Each structure stands twice: as structure tokens, then as C-alpha cells.
Amino acid sequence: MSEQADRAGAPELRRVGLCATCAHRREVPNRRGSVFYLCRLSQSDPAYPRYPRLPVLSCAGYEHER
């Protein structure tokens, strides 16, 4: 298992993709228990969707969280 999978958890990494470990994500839970992944890059650059379709397999703005 890779370091990326260790940090995010393998099932989440498969379901969410790069957003699971991206420094620009913000997890937004709703009342029903679902979690949405907000891309904070969308606030300053309209090229990035606010809530990207998951799983995200490639992204020019991806930065691994520290």
C-alpha cells in the first residue's frame, strides 16, 4: 500500500481519487451523512469545479497535503 493510500484509507482513495489527499480540498458533510469535497481552488480560478465529479483521477491543481 502506498503512503497516499495509508493516509487517506484505501477505500476512500478509490472512491474519491486525488481529492482524498489534496491540500485544496475541504470536506463538507450534509445532514444525511454524505460528505462532499469542495475544491478551494474554485474560489479563485473558475477552471476548477466547486464540487468535482468523483473520483478525480487527474488535476492540474493537485497538491499533496502536508
PQR file of N, CA, C, O and H, with PARSE charges and radii, in Angstrom:
ATOM      1  N   MET A   1       0.853  -1.173   0.000 -0.4000 1.5000
ATOM      2  CA  MET A   1       0.000   0.000   0.000 -0.0000 2.0000
ATOM      3  C   MET A   1       0.901   1.240   0.000  0.5500 1.7000
ATOM      4  O   MET A   1       1.900   1.281   0.718 -0.5500 1.4000
ATOM      5  N   SER A   2       0.552   2.237  -0.796 -0.4000 1.5000
ATOM      6  CA  SER A   2       1.359   3.449  -0.898 -0.0000 2.0000
ATOM      7  C   SER A   2       1.127   4.362   0.301  0.5500 1.7000
ATOM      8  O   SER A   2       0.161   4.194   1.044 -0.5500 1.4000
ATOM      9  H   SER A   2      -0.260   2.203  -1.379  0.4000 1.0000
ATOM     10  N   GLU A   3       2.023   5.328   0.479 -0.4000 1.5000
ATOM     11  CA  GLU A   3       1.866   6.311   1.558 -0.0000 2.0000
ATOM     12  C   GLU A   3       0.558   7.074   1.396  0.5500 1.7000
ATOM     13  O   GLU A   3      -0.123   7.365   2.380 -0.5500 1.4000
ATOM     14  H   GLU A   3       2.809   5.464  -0.125  0.4000 1.0000
ATOM     15  N   GLN A   4       0.206   7.399   0.144 -0.4000 1.5000
ATOM     16  CA  GLN A   4      -1.031   8.129  -0.129 -0.0000 2.0000
ATOM     17  C   GLN A   4      -2.229   7.310   0.335  0.5500 1.7000
ATOM     18  O   GLN A   4      -3.140   7.855   0.958 -0.5500 1.4000
ATOM     19  H   GLN A   4       0.759   7.163  -0.655  0.4000 1.0000
ATOM     20  N   ALA A   5      -2.245   6.025   0.047 -0.4000 1.5000
ATOM     21  CA  ALA A   5      -3.351   5.170   0.458 -0.0000 2.0000
ATOM     22  C   ALA A   5      -3.387   5.017   1.973  0.5500 1.7000
ATOM     23  O   ALA A   5      -4.470   4.937   2.553 -0.5500 1.4000
ATOM     24  H   ALA A   5      -1.505   5.582  -0.460  0.4000 1.0000
ATOM     25  N   ASP A   6      -2.229   4.974   2.625 -0.4000 1.5000
ATOM     26  CA  ASP A   6      -2.187   4.872   4.082 -0.0000 2.0000
ATOM     27  C   ASP A   6      -2.848   6.076   4.736  0.5500 1.7000
ATOM     28  O   ASP A   6      -3.601   5.923   5.698 -0.5500 1.4000
ATOM     29  H   ASP A   6      -1.349   5.039   2.153  0.4000 1.0000
ATOM     30  N   ARG A   7      -2.578   7.256   4.231 -0.4000 1.5000
ATOM     31  CA  ARG A   7      -3.099   8.477   4.846 -0.0000 2.0000
ATOM     32  C   ARG A   7      -4.602   8.610   4.654  0.5500 1.7000
ATOM     33  O   ARG A   7      -5.314   8.973   5.590 -0.5500 1.4000
ATOM     34  H   ARG A   7      -1.966   7.380   3.450  0.4000 1.0000
ATOM     35  N   ALA A   8      -5.087   8.323   3.466 -0.4000 1.5000
ATOM     36  CA  ALA A   8      -6.496   8.541   3.173 -0.0000 2.0000
ATOM     37  C   ALA A   8      -7.349   7.314   3.438  0.5500 1.7000
ATOM     38  O   ALA A   8      -8.563   7.433   3.605 -0.5500 1.4000
ATOM     39  H   ALA A   8      -4.509   8.028   2.706  0.4000 1.0000
ATOM     40  N   GLY A   9      -6.752   6.159   3.480 -0.4000 1.5000
ATOM     41  CA  GLY A   9      -7.516   4.928   3.580 -0.0000 2.0000
ATOM     42  C   GLY A   9      -7.829   4.439   2.183  0.5500 1.7000
ATOM     43  O   GLY A   9      -8.345   5.199   1.363 -0.5500 1.4000
ATOM     44  H   GLY A   9      -5.766   6.062   3.345  0.4000 1.0000
ATOM     45  N   ALA A  10      -7.529   3.192   1.899 -0.4000 1.5000
ATOM     46  CA  ALA A  10      -7.664   2.654   0.546 -0.0000 2.0000
ATOM     47  C   ALA A  10      -9.087   2.792  -0.013  0.5500 1.7000
ATOM     48  O   ALA A  10      -9.228   3.209  -1.163 -0.5500 1.4000
ATOM     49  H   ALA A  10      -7.110   2.575   2.565  0.4000 1.0000
ATOM     50  N   PRO A  11     -10.145   2.466   0.737 -0.5600 1.5000
ATOM     51  CA  PRO A  11     -11.493   2.606   0.158  0.2800 2.0000
ATOM     52  C   PRO A  11     -11.826   4.049  -0.213  0.5500 1.7000
ATOM     53  O   PRO A  11     -12.413   4.302  -1.265 -0.5500 1.4000
ATOM     54  N   GLU A  12     -11.453   4.996   0.650 -0.4000 1.5000
ATOM     55  CA  GLU A  12     -11.727   6.406   0.341 -0.0000 2.0000
ATOM     56  C   GLU A  12     -10.930   6.851  -0.874  0.5500 1.7000
ATOM     57  O   GLU A  12     -11.448   7.575  -1.724 -0.5500 1.4000
ATOM     58  H   GLU A  12     -10.976   4.791   1.505  0.4000 1.0000
ATOM     59  N   LEU A  13      -9.691   6.432  -0.963 -0.4000 1.5000
ATOM     60  CA  LEU A  13      -8.848   6.811  -2.098 -0.0000 2.0000
ATOM     61  C   LEU A  13      -9.452   6.312  -3.407  0.5500 1.7000
ATOM     62  O   LEU A  13      -9.442   7.032  -4.404 -0.5500 1.4000
ATOM     63  H   LEU A  13      -9.270   5.844  -0.273  0.4000 1.0000
ATOM     64  N   ARG A  14      -9.973   5.097  -3.415 -0.4000 1.5000
ATOM     65  CA  ARG A  14     -10.602   4.568  -4.636 -0.0000 2.0000
ATOM     66  C   ARG A  14     -11.884   5.319  -4.965  0.5500 1.7000
ATOM     67  O   ARG A  14     -12.168   5.568  -6.136 -0.5500 1.4000
ATOM     68  H   ARG A  14      -9.980   4.511  -2.604  0.4000 1.0000
ATOM     69  N   ARG A  15     -12.654   5.678  -3.962 -0.4000 1.5000
ATOM     70  CA  ARG A  15     -13.948   6.335  -4.177 -0.0000 2.0000
ATOM     71  C   ARG A  15     -13.790   7.805  -4.555  0.5500 1.7000
ATOM     72  O   ARG A  15     -14.537   8.310  -5.392 -0.5500 1.4000
ATOM     73  H   ARG A  15     -12.424   5.475  -3.011  0.4000 1.0000
ATOM     74  N   VAL A  16     -12.824   8.497  -3.944 -0.4000 1.5000
ATOM     75  CA  VAL A  16     -12.688   9.941  -4.093 -0.0000 2.0000
ATOM     76  C   VAL A  16     -11.577  10.323  -5.066  0.5500 1.7000
ATOM     77  O   VAL A  16     -11.678  11.352  -5.734 -0.5500 1.4000
ATOM     78  H   VAL A  16     -12.218   8.087  -3.263  0.4000 1.0000
ATOM     79  N   GLY A  17     -10.533   9.527  -5.159 -0.4000 1.5000
ATOM     80  CA  GLY A  17      -9.408   9.834  -6.032 -0.0000 2.0000
ATOM     81  C   GLY A  17      -8.467  10.837  -5.379  0.5500 1.7000
ATOM     82  O   GLY A  17      -8.264  10.813  -4.165 -0.5500 1.4000
ATOM     83  H   GLY A  17     -10.451   8.691  -4.616  0.4000 1.0000
ATOM     84  N   LEU A  18      -7.898  11.713  -6.191 -0.4000 1.5000
ATOM     85  CA  LEU A  18      -6.891  12.660  -5.715 -0.0000 2.0000
ATOM     86  C   LEU A  18      -7.411  13.599  -4.631  0.5500 1.7000
ATOM     87  O   LEU A  18      -6.644  14.037  -3.773 -0.5500 1.4000
ATOM     88  H   LEU A  18      -8.063  11.732  -7.177  0.4000 1.0000
ATOM     89  N   CYS A  19      -8.683  13.908  -4.660 -0.4000 1.5000
ATOM     90  CA  CYS A  19      -9.243  14.828  -3.653 -0.0000 2.0000
ATOM     91  C   CYS A  19      -9.054  14.305  -2.233  0.5500 1.7000
ATOM     92  O   CYS A  19      -9.018  15.099  -1.293 -0.5500 1.4000
ATOM     93  H   CYS A  19      -9.306  13.552  -5.356  0.4000 1.0000
ATOM     94  N   ALA A  20      -8.935  13.015  -2.056 -0.4000 1.5000
ATOM     95  CA  ALA A  20      -8.782  12.435  -0.722 -0.0000 2.0000
ATOM     96  C   ALA A  20      -7.523  12.919  -0.023  0.5500 1.7000
ATOM     97  O   ALA A  20      -7.479  12.961   1.207 -0.5500 1.4000
ATOM     98  H   ALA A  20      -8.964  12.370  -2.819  0.4000 1.0000
ATOM     99  N   THR A  21      -6.501  13.283  -0.785 -0.4000 1.5000
ATOM    100  CA  THR A  21      -5.232  13.703  -0.184 -0.0000 2.0000
ATOM    101  C   THR A  21      -4.780  15.081  -0.663  0.5500 1.7000
ATOM    102  O   THR A  21      -3.611  15.432  -0.505 -0.5500 1.4000
ATOM    103  H   THR A  21      -6.537  13.249  -1.783  0.4000 1.0000
ATOM    104  N   CYS A  22      -5.676  15.856  -1.237 -0.4000 1.5000
ATOM    105  CA  CYS A  22      -5.310  17.165  -1.789 -0.0000 2.0000
ATOM    106  C   CYS A  22      -5.346  18.254  -0.714  0.5500 1.7000
ATOM    107  O   CYS A  22      -6.246  18.287   0.125 -0.5500 1.4000
ATOM    108  H   CYS A  22      -6.626  15.570  -1.366  0.4000 1.0000
ATOM    109  N   ALA A  23      -4.367  19.127  -0.756 -0.4000 1.5000
ATOM    110  CA  ALA A  23      -4.287  20.245   0.189 -0.0000 2.0000
ATOM    111  C   ALA A  23      -5.392  21.269  -0.041  0.5500 1.7000
ATOM    112  O   ALA A  23      -5.687  22.058   0.856 -0.5500 1.4000
ATOM    113  H   ALA A  23      -3.635  19.100  -1.438  0.4000 1.0000
ATOM    114  N   HIS A  24      -6.011  21.275  -1.219 -0.4000 1.5000
ATOM    115  CA  HIS A  24      -7.024  22.273  -1.566 -0.0000 2.0000
ATOM    116  C   HIS A  24      -8.451  21.825  -1.289  0.5500 1.7000
ATOM    117  O   HIS A  24      -9.395  22.562  -1.576 -0.5500 1.4000
ATOM    118  H   HIS A  24      -5.772  20.633  -1.948  0.4000 1.0000
ATOM    119  N   ARG A  25      -8.622  20.642  -0.742 -0.4000 1.5000
ATOM    120  CA  ARG A  25      -9.978  20.141  -0.502 -0.0000 2.0000
ATOM    121  C   ARG A  25     -10.501  20.605   0.850  0.5500 1.7000
ATOM    122  O   ARG A  25      -9.744  20.880   1.780 -0.5500 1.4000
ATOM    123  H   ARG A  25      -7.855  20.044  -0.508  0.4000 1.0000
ATOM    124  N   ARG A  26     -11.802  20.679   0.920 -0.4000 1.5000
ATOM    125  CA  ARG A  26     -12.488  20.889   2.195 -0.0000 2.0000
ATOM    126  C   ARG A  26     -13.656  19.922   2.201  0.5500 1.7000
ATOM    127  O   ARG A  26     -14.480  19.944   1.287 -0.5500 1.4000
ATOM    128  H   ARG A  26     -12.418  20.455   0.164  0.4000 1.0000
ATOM    129  N   GLU A  27     -13.739  19.091   3.195 -0.4000 1.5000
ATOM    130  CA  GLU A  27     -14.821  18.125   3.295 -0.0000 2.0000
ATOM    131  C   GLU A  27     -16.040  18.824   3.886  0.5500 1.7000
ATOM    132  O   GLU A  27     -15.969  19.465   4.934 -0.5500 1.4000
ATOM    133  H   GLU A  27     -13.070  19.074   3.937  0.4000 1.0000
ATOM    134  N   VAL A  28     -17.170  18.679   3.177 -0.4000 1.5000
ATOM    135  CA  VAL A  28     -18.408  19.342   3.587 -0.0000 2.0000
ATOM    136  C   VAL A  28     -19.470  18.266   3.813  0.5500 1.7000
ATOM    137  O   VAL A  28     -20.021  17.726   2.854 -0.5500 1.4000
ATOM    138  H   VAL A  28     -17.229  18.158   2.325  0.4000 1.0000
ATOM    139  N   PRO A  29     -19.761  17.952   5.092 -0.5600 1.5000
ATOM    140  CA  PRO A  29     -20.794  16.945   5.371  0.2800 2.0000
ATOM    141  C   PRO A  29     -22.188  17.570   5.298  0.5500 1.7000
ATOM    142  O   PRO A  29     -22.366  18.763   5.546 -0.5500 1.4000
ATOM    143  N   ASN A  30     -23.173  16.735   4.953 -0.4000 1.5000
ATOM    144  CA  ASN A  30     -24.554  17.232   4.997 -0.0000 2.0000
ATOM    145  C   ASN A  30     -25.302  16.523   6.123  0.5500 1.7000
ATOM    146  O   ASN A  30     -24.743  15.654   6.792 -0.5500 1.4000
ATOM    147  H   ASN A  30     -23.029  15.766   4.752  0.4000 1.0000
ATOM    148  N   ARG A  31     -26.544  16.886   6.328 -0.4000 1.5000
ATOM    149  CA  ARG A  31     -27.342  16.330   7.434 -0.0000 2.0000
ATOM    150  C   ARG A  31     -27.606  14.842   7.294  0.5500 1.7000
ATOM    151  O   ARG A  31     -27.827  14.150   8.288 -0.5500 1.4000
ATOM    152  H   ARG A  31     -26.999  17.591   5.785  0.4000 1.0000
ATOM    153  N   ARG A  32     -27.583  14.352   6.070 -0.4000 1.5000
ATOM    154  CA  ARG A  32     -27.890  12.934   5.835 -0.0000 2.0000
ATOM    155  C   ARG A  32     -26.670  12.034   5.970  0.5500 1.7000
ATOM    156  O   ARG A  32     -26.783  10.816   5.835 -0.5500 1.4000
ATOM    157  H   ARG A  32     -27.403  14.915   5.263  0.4000 1.0000
ATOM    158  N   GLY A  33     -25.511  12.617   6.235 -0.4000 1.5000
ATOM    159  CA  GLY A  33     -24.311  11.810   6.433 -0.0000 2.0000
ATOM    160  C   GLY A  33     -23.401  11.715   5.230  0.5500 1.7000
ATOM    161  O   GLY A  33     -22.335  11.107   5.321 -0.5500 1.4000
ATOM    162  H   GLY A  33     -25.420  13.606   6.346  0.4000 1.0000
ATOM    163  N   SER A  34     -23.784  12.298   4.098 -0.4000 1.5000
ATOM    164  CA  SER A  34     -22.909  12.308   2.924 -0.0000 2.0000
ATOM    165  C   SER A  34     -21.810  13.350   3.118  0.5500 1.7000
ATOM    166  O   SER A  34     -21.982  14.321   3.855 -0.5500 1.4000
ATOM    167  H   SER A  34     -24.651  12.792   4.024  0.4000 1.0000
ATOM    168  N   VAL A  35     -20.692  13.136   2.454 -0.4000 1.5000
ATOM    169  CA  VAL A  35     -19.587  14.090   2.503 -0.0000 2.0000
ATOM    170  C   VAL A  35     -19.281  14.522   1.080  0.5500 1.7000
ATOM    171  O   VAL A  35     -19.102  13.683   0.196 -0.5500 1.4000
ATOM    172  H   VAL A  35     -20.553  12.347   1.855  0.4000 1.0000
ATOM    173  N   PHE A  36     -19.222  15.827   0.856 -0.4000 1.5000
ATOM    174  CA  PHE A  36     -18.883  16.396  -0.438 -0.0000 2.0000
ATOM    175  C   PHE A  36     -17.501  17.021  -0.330  0.5500 1.7000
ATOM    176  O   PHE A  36     -17.094  17.472   0.740 -0.5500 1.4000
ATOM    177  H   PHE A  36     -19.367  16.508   1.574  0.4000 1.0000
ATOM    178  N   TYR A  37     -16.784  17.042  -1.444 -0.4000 1.5000
ATOM    179  CA  TYR A  37     -15.418  17.555  -1.458 -0.0000 2.0000
ATOM    180  C   TYR A  37     -15.375  18.867  -2.223  0.5500 1.7000
ATOM    181  O   TYR A  37     -15.471  18.888  -3.450 -0.5500 1.4000
ATOM    182  H   TYR A  37     -17.114  16.676  -2.314  0.4000 1.0000
ATOM    183  N   LEU A  38     -15.230  19.958  -1.487 -0.4000 1.5000
ATOM    184  CA  LEU A  38     -15.146  21.292  -2.060 -0.0000 2.0000
ATOM    185  C   LEU A  38     -13.714  21.562  -2.487  0.5500 1.7000
ATOM    186  O   LEU A  38     -12.784  21.353  -1.707 -0.5500 1.4000
ATOM    187  H   LEU A  38     -15.152  19.941  -0.490  0.4000 1.0000
ATOM    188  N   CYS A  39     -13.528  22.022  -3.713 -0.4000 1.5000
ATOM    189  CA  CYS A  39     -12.207  22.408  -4.199 -0.0000 2.0000
ATOM    190  C   CYS A  39     -12.032  23.904  -3.935  0.5500 1.7000
ATOM    191  O   CYS A  39     -12.702  24.729  -4.555 -0.5500 1.4000
ATOM    192  H   CYS A  39     -14.283  22.191  -4.346  0.4000 1.0000
ATOM    193  N   ARG A  40     -11.137  24.247  -3.021 -0.4000 1.5000
ATOM    194  CA  ARG A  40     -10.933  25.653  -2.675 -0.0000 2.0000
ATOM    195  C   ARG A  40     -10.266  26.433  -3.799  0.5500 1.7000
ATOM    196  O   ARG A  40     -10.296  27.664  -3.786 -0.5500 1.4000
ATOM    197  H   ARG A  40     -10.593  23.577  -2.517  0.4000 1.0000
ATOM    198  N   LEU A  41      -9.664  25.751  -4.774 -0.4000 1.5000
ATOM    199  CA  LEU A  41      -9.110  26.453  -5.934 -0.0000 2.0000
ATOM    200  C   LEU A  41     -10.222  27.106  -6.750  0.5500 1.7000
ATOM    201  O   LEU A  41      -9.978  28.083  -7.458 -0.5500 1.4000
ATOM    202  H   LEU A  41      -9.640  24.751  -4.784  0.4000 1.0000
ATOM    203  N   SER A  42     -11.433  26.577  -6.656 -0.4000 1.5000
ATOM    204  CA  SER A  42     -12.563  27.127  -7.412 -0.0000 2.0000
ATOM    205  C   SER A  42     -12.915  28.540  -6.974  0.5500 1.7000
ATOM    206  O   SER A  42     -13.559  29.272  -7.726 -0.5500 1.4000
ATOM    207  H   SER A  42     -11.631  25.784  -6.081  0.4000 1.0000
ATOM    208  N   GLN A  43     -12.510  28.937  -5.781 -0.4000 1.5000
ATOM    209  CA  GLN A  43     -12.802  30.277  -5.281 -0.0000 2.0000
ATOM    210  C   GLN A  43     -12.020  31.353  -6.025  0.5500 1.7000
ATOM    211  O   GLN A  43     -12.466  32.497  -6.114 -0.5500 1.4000
ATOM    212  H   GLN A  43     -11.987  28.343  -5.170  0.4000 1.0000
ATOM    213  N   SER A  44     -10.858  30.992  -6.557 -0.4000 1.5000
ATOM    214  CA  SER A  44     -10.026  31.981  -7.254 -0.0000 2.0000
ATOM    215  C   SER A  44      -9.824  31.678  -8.732  0.5500 1.7000
ATOM    216  O   SER A  44      -9.345  32.537  -9.473 -0.5500 1.4000
ATOM    217  H   SER A  44     -10.495  30.063  -6.484  0.4000 1.0000
ATOM    218  N   ASP A  45     -10.181  30.471  -9.178 -0.4000 1.5000
ATOM    219  CA  ASP A  45      -9.979  30.085 -10.572 -0.0000 2.0000
ATOM    220  C   ASP A  45     -11.202  29.315 -11.071  0.5500 1.7000
ATOM    221  O   ASP A  45     -11.448  28.195 -10.624 -0.5500 1.4000
ATOM    222  H   ASP A  45     -10.570  29.774  -8.576  0.4000 1.0000
ATOM    223  N   PRO A  46     -11.969  29.900 -11.989 -0.5600 1.5000
ATOM    224  CA  PRO A  46     -13.186  29.235 -12.469  0.2800 2.0000
ATOM    225  C   PRO A  46     -12.929  27.962 -13.280  0.5500 1.7000
ATOM    226  O   PRO A  46     -13.874  27.250 -13.618 -0.5500 1.4000
ATOM    227  N   ALA A  47     -11.678  27.668 -13.592 -0.4000 1.5000
ATOM    228  CA  ALA A  47     -11.353  26.440 -14.320 -0.0000 2.0000
ATOM    229  C   ALA A  47     -11.562  25.197 -13.446  0.5500 1.7000
ATOM    230  O   ALA A  47     -11.686  24.084 -13.957 -0.5500 1.4000
ATOM    231  H   ALA A  47     -10.910  28.246 -13.317  0.4000 1.0000
ATOM    232  N   TYR A  48     -11.599  25.398 -12.129 -0.4000 1.5000
ATOM    233  CA  TYR A  48     -11.785  24.279 -11.214 -0.0000 2.0000
ATOM    234  C   TYR A  48     -13.236  24.232 -10.752  0.5500 1.7000
ATOM    235  O   TYR A  48     -13.779  25.242 -10.305 -0.5500 1.4000
ATOM    236  H   TYR A  48     -11.498  26.302 -11.713  0.4000 1.0000
ATOM    237  N   PRO A  49     -13.868  23.064 -10.856 -0.5600 1.5000
ATOM    238  CA  PRO A  49     -15.254  22.965 -10.395  0.2800 2.0000
ATOM    239  C   PRO A  49     -15.321  23.049  -8.881  0.5500 1.7000
ATOM    240  O   PRO A  49     -14.428  22.564  -8.187 -0.5500 1.4000
ATOM    241  N   ARG A  50     -16.369  23.659  -8.374 -0.4000 1.5000
ATOM    242  CA  ARG A  50     -16.523  23.813  -6.927 -0.0000 2.0000
ATOM    243  C   ARG A  50     -16.589  22.446  -6.244  0.5500 1.7000
ATOM    244  O   ARG A  50     -15.891  22.201  -5.260 -0.5500 1.4000
ATOM    245  H   ARG A  50     -17.094  24.053  -8.938  0.4000 1.0000
ATOM    246  N   TYR A  51     -17.423  21.573  -6.767 -0.4000 1.5000
ATOM    247  CA  TYR A  51     -17.537  20.208  -6.272 -0.0000 2.0000
ATOM    248  C   TYR A  51     -17.273  19.265  -7.444  0.5500 1.7000
ATOM    249  O   TYR A  51     -18.193  18.947  -8.198 -0.5500 1.4000
ATOM    250  H   TYR A  51     -17.990  21.772  -7.566  0.4000 1.0000
ATOM    251  N   PRO A  52     -16.022  18.814  -7.607 -0.5600 1.5000
ATOM    252  CA  PRO A  52     -15.693  17.981  -8.769  0.2800 2.0000
ATOM    253  C   PRO A  52     -16.367  16.614  -8.717  0.5500 1.7000
ATOM    254  O   PRO A  52     -16.651  16.076  -7.647 -0.5500 1.4000
ATOM    255  N   ARG A  53     -16.610  16.077  -9.895 -0.4000 1.5000
ATOM    256  CA  ARG A  53     -17.169  14.736 -10.002 -0.0000 2.0000
ATOM    257  C   ARG A  53     -16.107  13.736  -9.550  0.5500 1.7000
ATOM    258  O   ARG A  53     -14.956  13.801  -9.982 -0.5500 1.4000
ATOM    259  H   ARG A  53     -16.379  16.514 -10.764  0.4000 1.0000
ATOM    260  N   LEU A  54     -16.500  12.827  -8.689 -0.4000 1.5000
ATOM    261  CA  LEU A  54     -15.561  11.860  -8.121 -0.0000 2.0000
ATOM    262  C   LEU A  54     -15.668  10.523  -8.822  0.5500 1.7000
ATOM    263  O   LEU A  54     -16.750  10.165  -9.287 -0.5500 1.4000
ATOM    264  H   LEU A  54     -17.434  12.775  -8.338  0.4000 1.0000
ATOM    265  N   PRO A  55     -14.590   9.778  -8.913 -0.5600 1.5000
ATOM    266  CA  PRO A  55     -13.252  10.042  -8.407  0.2800 2.0000
ATOM    267  C   PRO A  55     -12.472  10.952  -9.353  0.5500 1.7000
ATOM    268  O   PRO A  55     -12.605  10.855 -10.573 -0.5500 1.4000
ATOM    269  N   VAL A  56     -11.670  11.822  -8.788 -0.4000 1.5000
ATOM    270  CA  VAL A  56     -10.794  12.696  -9.566 -0.0000 2.0000
ATOM    271  C   VAL A  56      -9.500  11.927  -9.805  0.5500 1.7000
ATOM    272  O   VAL A  56      -8.777  11.607  -8.862 -0.5500 1.4000
ATOM    273  H   VAL A  56     -11.561  11.901  -7.797  0.4000 1.0000
ATOM    274  N   LEU A  57      -9.209  11.632 -11.078 -0.4000 1.5000
ATOM    275  CA  LEU A  57      -8.033  10.836 -11.420 -0.0000 2.0000
ATOM    276  C   LEU A  57      -6.856  11.684 -11.877  0.5500 1.7000
ATOM    277  O   LEU A  57      -5.711  11.232 -11.833 -0.5500 1.4000
ATOM    278  H   LEU A  57      -9.797  11.892 -11.844  0.4000 1.0000
ATOM    279  N   SER A  58      -7.130  12.914 -12.316 -0.4000 1.5000
ATOM    280  CA  SER A  58      -6.053  13.832 -12.677 -0.0000 2.0000
ATOM    281  C   SER A  58      -6.534  15.263 -12.453  0.5500 1.7000
ATOM    282  O   SER A  58      -7.698  15.592 -12.683 -0.5500 1.4000
ATOM    283  H   SER A  58      -8.060  13.281 -12.351  0.4000 1.0000
ATOM    284  N   CYS A  59      -5.594  16.112 -11.994 -0.4000 1.5000
ATOM    285  CA  CYS A  59      -5.945  17.502 -11.708 -0.0000 2.0000
ATOM    286  C   CYS A  59      -4.671  18.337 -11.744  0.5500 1.7000
ATOM    287  O   CYS A  59      -3.693  18.020 -11.067 -0.5500 1.4000
ATOM    288  H   CYS A  59      -4.648  15.845 -11.808  0.4000 1.0000
ATOM    289  N   ALA A  60      -4.688  19.392 -12.530 -0.4000 1.5000
ATOM    290  CA  ALA A  60      -3.522  20.267 -12.659 -0.0000 2.0000
ATOM    291  C   ALA A  60      -3.222  21.009 -11.363  0.5500 1.7000
ATOM    292  O   ALA A  60      -2.077  21.405 -11.141 -0.5500 1.4000
ATOM    293  H   ALA A  60      -5.483  19.650 -13.080  0.4000 1.0000
ATOM    294  N   GLY A  61      -4.206  21.207 -10.510 -0.4000 1.5000
ATOM    295  CA  GLY A  61      -4.010  21.953  -9.274 -0.0000 2.0000
ATOM    296  C   GLY A  61      -3.707  21.095  -8.058  0.5500 1.7000
ATOM    297  O   GLY A  61      -3.571  21.613  -6.949 -0.5500 1.4000
ATOM    298  H   GLY A  61      -5.136  20.886 -10.690  0.4000 1.0000
ATOM    299  N   TYR A  62      -3.599  19.776  -8.257 -0.4000 1.5000
ATOM    300  CA  TYR A  62      -3.397  18.876  -7.131 -0.0000 2.0000
ATOM    301  C   TYR A  62      -2.087  19.179  -6.405  0.5500 1.7000
ATOM    302  O   TYR A  62      -1.031  19.310  -7.024 -0.5500 1.4000
ATOM    303  H   TYR A  62      -3.709  19.355  -9.157  0.4000 1.0000
ATOM    304  N   GLU A  63      -2.180  19.286  -5.086 -0.4000 1.5000
ATOM    305  CA  GLU A  63      -1.011  19.385  -4.207 -0.0000 2.0000
ATOM    306  C   GLU A  63      -1.248  18.452  -3.043  0.5500 1.7000
ATOM    307  O   GLU A  63      -2.269  18.545  -2.361 -0.5500 1.4000
ATOM    308  H   GLU A  63      -3.038  19.180  -4.583  0.4000 1.0000
ATOM    309  N   HIS A  64      -0.307  17.553  -2.813 -0.4000 1.5000
ATOM    310  CA  HIS A  64      -0.441  16.601  -1.714 -0.0000 2.0000
ATOM    311  C   HIS A  64      -0.441  17.350  -0.395  0.5500 1.7000
ATOM    312  O   HIS A  64       0.420  18.198  -0.158 -0.5500 1.4000
ATOM    313  H   HIS A  64       0.522  17.477  -3.367  0.4000 1.0000
ATOM    314  N   GLU A  65      -1.413  17.040   0.476 -0.4000 1.5000
ATOM    315  CA  GLU A  65      -1.477  17.719   1.772 -0.0000 2.0000
ATOM    316  C   GLU A  65      -0.263  17.353   2.616  0.5500 1.7000
ATOM    317  O   GLU A  65       0.289  16.260   2.495 -0.5500 1.4000
ATOM    318  H   GLU A  65      -2.113  16.351   0.284  0.4000 1.0000
ATOM    319  N   ARG A  66       0.134  18.272   3.459 -0.4000 1.5000
ATOM    320  CA  ARG A  66       1.314  18.043   4.290 -0.0000 2.0000
ATOM    321  C   ARG A  66       0.921  17.807   5.704  0.5500 1.7000
ATOM    322  O   ARG A  66       1.782  17.594   6.557 -0.5500 1.4000
ATOM    323  H   ARG A  66      -0.314  19.160   3.558  0.4000 1.0000
TER
END
